[in-house]
Amino acid sequence: MGRRVVRILAASAVLGLGLSACGSSDTYQAPVTTGDRGTKGDTVFSSGGLFNNSKSASSEGVVAVNAFLWRATLDTLAFMPLASADPFGGVIISDWYAPPETPDERFKVNVYILGRALRADGVKVSVFRQNRDTAGRWNDAAVGPEVGTEFENAVLTRARDLRLRATTAKE
């Protein structure tokens, strides 16, 4: 059963990558917020709060994750509906997706981008699977660790491709 899941998700990821290749070749610029974030020390979320590890105010509004990994993740998950995407926290959560070939089986993917560097350990993927029983209820099913690894590899491959395109476009 695990190999079947890997094949379905890999085929869906390849399809998503193929469709995303038809898009623009522009490099991805993650959104940056501007505006008042409060005065230094107002809250733990303000520019001087607990979660700010910068030494100067010049880094205010900078996205904390690698833009190539972010875009590659969105491209790889393009075939799935998204439940939420947080470019500042580096979290992308898909909604449940049932492949047309297997409507009684559905998948959900959580992706965590772990930093600003384009590194192999910069992305973590969790895949969840459910099967529908005869009463129509969804029940959790096991997913092998290789499924998450396959997704991580697809994201990393796409991120390297995006980075290569960006560097060749500058030359």
Stockholm file with secondary structure:
# STOCKHOLM 1.0

chainA/1-171         MGRRVVRILAASAVLGLGLSACGSSDTYQAPVTTGDRGTKGDTVFSSGGLFNNSKSASSEGVVAVNAFLWRATLDTLAFMPLASADPFGGVIISDWYAPPETPDERFKVNVYILGRALRADGVKVSVFRQNRDTAGRWNDAAVGPEVGTEFENAVLTRARDLRLRATTAKE
#=GR chainA/1-171 SS CHHHHHHHHHHHHHHHHHHHTTSCCCCCCCCCCCSCCCSTTSSTTSTTSTTCCCSSGGGTTCCSSCHHHHHHHHHHTTTSCEEEEETTTTEEEECCBCCTTCTTEEEEEEEEECCSSCCGGGEEEEEEEEEECTTSCEEEECCCHHHHHHHHHHHHHHHHHHHHHHHHHHC
#=GC SS_cons         CHHHHHHHHHHHHHHHHHHHTTSCCCCCCCCCCCSCCCSTTSSTTSTTSTTCCCSSGGGTTCCSSCHHHHHHHHHHTTTSCEEEEETTTTEEEECCBCCTTCTTEEEEEEEEECCSSCCGGGEEEEEEEEEECTTSCEEEECCCHHHHHHHHHHHHHHHHHHHHHHHHHHC
//
